[in-house]
């Protein structure tokens, strides 16, 4: 009978877990719809401003006409110091979502370490911060509470330090890493070289963009574009990461709910079997008792 009580206790415990994971899945699904909408709306602007800056970088590198001279477009094949900004979640229970980003950061550390390149880490999200702190890896800056509640102002603050150091020549490249939203059941790791601005492999020379002239108005327009490019890439990474986090957690909670359901089935079968054995044992004891009284 003690065995029956133990199995029954386990069934109750797993059923409670199942209720919790089901509720968490519903919450993540509701949050995902809002985050997905924000990510889709932001993606249009992010893609377009990246296309514009990429084409400008292409023209500058192709024609070298002296119209624009900016460190933001100068290719550096032998960087000595690199800033890596990476975004992880503030919370767990989202499967391998954070591990994908952390693994990419570790791969970059190893790759550039073999080339004797200094890599400085700027962390966004408690999970990434906790991992590298535990590993004893130094973090240049850390931002907690931003991943779960991104804002444009925070994005400006995060990217500003990295861009300022690049302008001052302290670093030669800024890389942005995050796990982005692909669809409701999968995520896509994204590694973006923010600066120097990358030019596409092929760009039509008959561009609709205005030719850049070396005057004050042209420089002001370019500076404004660059500012938006930096800030919006960071902002979009935060929004995209949040949508991906909710989709990952929704999937993880669905898997956990299904596993709990399967576990309840196995325990129920074990309970019924043990109960049947217990009843059979009791019947044998009763029959044996009656026989002994004859």
HELIX and SHEET records of a PDB file:
HELIX    1   1 UNK A    2  UNK A   63  1                                  62    
HELIX    2   2 UNK A   71  UNK A   73  5                                   3    
HELIX    3   3 UNK A   97  UNK A  114  1                                  18    
HELIX    4   4 UNK A  126  UNK A  135  1                                  10    
HELIX    5   5 UNK A  152  UNK A  167  1                                  16    
HELIX    6   6 UNK A  216  UNK A  293  1                                  78    
SHEET    1   A 5 UNK A 141  UNK A 143  0                                        
SHEET    2   A 5 UNK A 118  UNK A 124  1                                        
SHEET    3   A 5 UNK A  81  UNK A  87  1                                        
SHEET    4   A 5 UNK A 173  UNK A 183  1                                        
SHEET    5   A 5 UNK A 186  UNK A 195 -1                                        
END                                                                             
